Amino acid sequence: MDGKKQRIVVKVGTSTLTHDSGSLNLRSMERLARTLADLHGLGHEIILVSSGAIAVGTESLGLPERPRELRMKQAAAAVGQCRMMHIYDKLFAEYNQSVAQILLTGDDVEDPDRAEHLRGTFSALLSMGVIPVVNENDSVSSAEIETGHHKVLGDNDTLSAIVAGLCRANLLVLLSDIDGLYDADPKAHPEARLLHQVTELTPEILEMAGGAGTWRGTGGMATKLSAARVAMAAGFDMVITNGAKLENLYGIVEGQNIGTRFIAGRMTR
């Protein structure tokens, strides 16, 4: 794929977008906007799936910790999403790049008619050179997610894989707070080895998944492997890489051995 125009979905996690305090990491957001705008300038089509709304809303509202009550989580998400999109719009505009907001629920991707309209919306935006910024509509859909009655999305790793499949993307990149998938927890085992390529989701690979990383995010390696399952089944590669090293996106797009690449092909159920 070197040198070819690609349709790339980039998912950025809360830990990359915010500081430990929960406030937005503006330096990281600026570097993300600059890099994605530059990749777009190289001819690639970019879709950004962005987490962080609840964490940013929590900080914006002056709450001492992430809300536990569902309605307060939804309120924090509504405030946080507004603030994040305002900043994304300003940062991307610095590089003459237009963005659009798309908020999704499980029904939007499950219902065939809605999914087809959604695919058309993405296609139209990309054809006009716009970068869609996608998040789950937490202020509406988290009620279903929290109660477990209708869990289709539930985390943005899975959401990004579903969006990539819906848009027939060539590549999905998950920006995390870790360099990729290790054969053991690198925080507990300094000798842990980074796996650069995975061609099959074996039981041994699945056992390497741990829990969620930080209080600011909800996703851990388990959700990333679930996203890899969706990606590999749909026929496109997925890469896990460190969001603190945004310059690595260039090499990943070129096919370099950075992070952990899950190569589309055979897989186990």
N, C-alpha and C positions, 0 to 999 in steps of 0.2 A: 504493500500500500504506500510505499515511500513516494512522496511527491504527488500523490493523487488527492483529489478533493474528497474529503470524508465528512460524513454527518456524525458529529460527536456529542454525546451527552456527558456533561461533567456534573457530578454531584458533590457539593461541598457541605461538610458537617458543621454542627454547632461549635465544636472545639476549635475549628479553623477560623470561624467568623467572630468569635467572642474571646474576651479575656477571661481569666479565672473569676473575675468579679461579676461576669455576666454582661458587661458593657461591650459594645461592638468594637472589634479590632479593626479600626479604620485602615491601618497600614496593610493588613492582610486583604481586606476588601478591595483596596486600591490596586494592589498587585494582581489580584484575581481579575478585576475588570480590565486592567492593561493587558494581561496575558491573553485573556479570551478575545478581546477586541483585536489583538495582533494576530491570533490564530484565524480569526474571521477574515482579517485583511490578507492572509495567505491563501484564502480561497475556501476554507472549511466552513461548514454550517455548524453552528454551536447552539446547544440547548443547555441551560444552566438549571439544575435542580438544587434549590437552596434551603437548608434547614435554618433553625435559629429563632423563629418567630416567638415561641414561648419564652425562651431565655432572654431575648431582647425586651419583650414586653414586661417581663418580671422586673428587669432593671429599670425600665422607663417609668413604671408605675411606683417605683420605690418600695417594692415588696422585699421583705427580708430573705425569702427563699422561694424556690419554684413552687407555685401553688399545688395543693393536693386535691382541692375540690374541683370537680369537673368544670363547673361554670366559670370559676376563676381562671382555670387553664385556658378556656376558650376566650375569655376577655383579654388575657395577657397575649394570646396569639393574635387577636385582632389588632391590638395596639402595636405589637412587635412587627407584624407583617407590614403595616403602614409605614413604620419608620424605616424598615429595611429597604423597601421598594423605593422610598424617597432617596435614600443614599445610593442605591444601585443606579437609579436614573441619573443622578448627578455625576457619579463616577464614570459611568460608561459614556455619558455625554462629553466628558473631557477628551475622549478619544473618538468623538464623532460617531458613536455607536448607539443606535436606538435599541431599547429593550421593551418587552411587554410582559405583563403579569398574567400568569395562568394558575388558578387555584383549583385543585381537583378533589373530588370525593371518590369513594369506591364505585358508586353507581356510574360515574362518568366513564370509567374504563371497563366496567362489566357489561353495561347495556350496549348491544351492538350498534344501535342507531346513534347514541351519544358518542361512542368511541369513533365512529366514522366521521361525525361532525368535528370531533376534537382533532382527528388526523388531518382533516381539511384545514382547520385553523392553524395548526403547526405548519403545514405545507405552505399556506399563504404567507405566514409571517417569515418563514425562512426564505421564500422566494423574493421577498422584499428586503432581505438583508437584515432583518430584525433578530435579536437574540431573545428567545422566550425565557423568562425566569419563572420556574415552576415550584410550587409547594403544595402540600396537602392542605385542604381548606379546614384547618384545625378548629376554627370557630363553629363549623357545622358538623364535620365528620368525626371529631374525636369522641363524641358521645357514643357512637357505634364502636369505635376502636377500644375505648376504655371498658365498656361493658362486655366486649368480646362477642357481641351478637352478629356482627357483620364486618369481620376483619379482612378487608381486601388489601389495603395498603398498610397502614399502621406504623411504618417507618420509611424514611426517605431513601434508604438503600433499595428496598423493594420497589418503592415508587419510581425511582430513577430507572430501574431495569424494565418496569412495565412501560414507562414513557419511551425508553429507547426501542423497545419492541414495537410499540404503537407507531413510532415515527420511522421505523426501518433504519435505525442508526447502524453505522459501521463499527462504532466503538463506544463503550461506556467506561468512564474513569471515575472512581470513587476516591475523593480526597479525604484522608483520615488523619488521625493523630499518631499513626504508626506507619512504618515504611512499607508494610505489606504483610503477608501471611508467613508466620514463623512456625517451625516445627515444635516450638514450646513458647511459653510466655516469656518474652525478652526482658520484662521487668523483674521477673523472679529467677530467670535463667540467662545470665549474660552470654553463655555459649550457644544460645538458640540460633538456628540457621534460617536465614530468609529464603523462602522458596520463590524463585523467579518465574517459574512456569508451572501451571497446573493444567493437565489435559483431561483429568477425570476426577469427579468428586467421589473418591473412595471413602469407605468408613473411617480410614485413618486420617484423611484430610478433614472430614467433618468433625472428628474428635478434637481437632486443634482449635476449634472455636471456643472463645471464652465469653464472659459477660460484657455488659456495657462498660465503656471506658471511663467516662467522667460524669459528674452530676449534671453537667450542662446538656449532654446528649442522651439519646435513648438507644442508639445503635451500638452493637458490639460486632465482633467478628462473625457471630452466628447469623446476623442479619445480612452481612456482606456475602457470606456463602450462600444464603438463600437467593440473593440477587444474582450471584454467579450461576446458580442453577437455572434461573429464568433466562439469563443472557446466553448461556451455552446451548440451552434447548432452542432458543430463538435464532441461533446462528451468528451471533456477533461476540467479539472478544470483550472481556471486562478486565480492567486493571485497578488494583488497590495501590495507592501511593500516598506519600506524606504531604499533607496540605501545607506544611511549612516550607516545602521546596517547590513552589509553583513553577519555577523555571523548568522543572522536569517534564512538564506537560509537552513541551516541544519535542523532547526525545521520545516520549511515549507515543505521540502521534506519528512519529517517524518509525516506530516499531522497535525502538531500542529496549534493551534488557533492564528496565527500571521498574521497581516495585514488584508486585506479583501479577502476572498476566494469566487469566483463565481463558484458555484457547477453546473456541467453539468447536464442538465435535462430539465424540461419544461421551456418555456420562452414565452414572448409575442412578437409579430411582431411590 
